[in-house]
């Protein structure tokens, strides 16, 4: 055998050994790592949830004034648009769930029922407004719809914000751990 051929075989053997040593570590990192796509979608959901919270609490305050039915209708349609945008983001989260880390999967699982309830209550509020045509804007039923929407949107904004903050703190912890060469046992 020529020296060149032996050199190629040794290089190939070396690469194979390196691959076999690194592959389990790389695989473990893939399995435990957070999905950037899911993190980005959670950040997007946070922005949308905060907007929903702000709009819903604004609309709840409408019951303290004598705003027209048209003002109520315009605001609930704005909320509906935000709910639809948030629902699309939640749909994207559900599609990306298989790539999510365990905490990201938990976030998705907890957001789903709140999103569904918020969408149903927003639809019920729209139906109530359409049915009453603004005649009963200060009755308890209408106030209850608005309060429920504000409460749901507030809970959703808090939930998603907490998960986004958790992800940011976790990433910072991991970066500091690597920097300080601290390994978890």
N, C-alpha and C positions, 0 to 999 in steps of 0.2 A: 504494500500500500504506500502511496505517495504521502509525503508530509502535508501536502495541501489537502488531500482527502481526509486525513486524520484530523487536521485542523477544523474542517467543516463538520465532521462528526462530533468533535468535542464542543464546538459552538452550538450545534443543534441539541446535544445532550444538556448543555448548560441552560439553554433557553427553555427546554422542557422542564428541567428542575425548577427554574425560576417561576415558570407558569404554574407548576403544581404547588409551589409554596405560596404564591401570591393569590391564586384563584380563590381559595377558601376565604381569605381575608377580604378580598374585593367583593365576593358574593355576600359575606356577612354585612359589609358596609352598605351594599345595595338593599339588603333586606331591612336594615334598621334605619336607613336614612330617610329623611323627609323628602317628599316630592315637591320640587320647586313649582310645578304646575299647580298642585293643590294649594300650596302656600299662597301663590299669586291669586288664585281664585278665592281663597278665604279673605285675602285683603280686599279684593273687589267686593265680595259679599259684605264685608265690614262697612265699606263706604256706602253701599246701597242701603244697608240696614240703618245706618245713622241718618241718612236722608229720610228714610221711611219714618223713623222715630220722630224726627223734627217735624215732618209734614203731619203726622198723625197727632202729635201733641198740639200743633197749631190748630188743626181742625177741631180737636176736643175743646179748645178755648173758644171756638165759634159759638158754643152754647152760652157763653157769658155775654154775648153781644147780639145785636139785632141784624146780623148780616142776612142778605137775601138768600133764597133757595138756590139761585144761580151761583152765588159764591160757594155755597156748600157743594154744589154739583161740580163746579170747576176744581175745587180742592180734592174731592174724592176721585175725580178722574186723574188728577196728577198723582195721587197716591196709587191708583190702579196701575198707572204706567210704571211707577217705581216697584210695585209688587211684581209686575210682569218681568221687569229687568232682573230683580232679585231671584225670581223663580228660574229664569234662564241660567243665571249663575249657579244656582243650586243644582239644576239639571247637569251642568258641566261638571260640578263637583261629583255628582253621582256617577257620571261616566268615567271620571278619573279615579274613582275610589279604589280600583284594583292596584293602582300605583302608589296609594297613600300609605304613610306610616300608621302605626296603630293609633296614635293620638289624633291624627288627621281623620282616620276612619270614624273615631268617636265623635269628632266635631261634625262630620257629615251626618252621622246618624242622629245627632241631637238637633241639628238645624232643620232636617226634613219635616218633622211634625209641626214645628213652629211655623215654618213656611206655609205648610198646608193650611194650618189654622188661620194664619194671617190672610191668606188668599180667600178662604171661605168667608171670613168675617168682613173683608173688604167688599166681596160680592154681595153679601147680605146687606151691608150698608147702602150700596148702590141700589139694590132692589127696594129697600125701604124708602130711600129718597125718591125713586121713580114712582113708587106706589102712592106716596103721600103728597107728592108734587110741592113740597115745601110747607104744607099746612101744619105739620106737627114737628117743627124743628126744635122746639123747646120741651117736647114731651120726654118722659123717662126712657122710653124705648130707644129713641134716637140718641139720647145722651149715653145710654148703655152701649150702643154700637160703637160710638166714638171713643168711649173710655176703653172698651175692650180692644179696639184697634190700637190705641195709644199704648196700652199695657203690653200687648203682643209685640208691637214694634220695639218697645223699650227693652223687653226681655230678649228679643232676637239681637238687637244691637249690642247688648251687654254680653250675651253668649258668644257671638262671633268675635267681638272685640277681645274677650278673655282668651279665646283660643288663639287668635292672632298674636296677642301679647305673649302667651305661653310659647308659641313657636319661635318668636323673636328672642325670648330669654333663653330657651333651649339652645338655639343656634349660637347665641353669645357664650353660653356655658361650654358648649362643645369646642368653640374656637379658643376660648381661654384654656380649656383642658389640654388641647393640642399644643398651645403655646407654652404652657407650663409643664408639658409632658406628664400629665396625670392620666393614668388609665383607670377605668372603672373595673371593679372586680365583681 
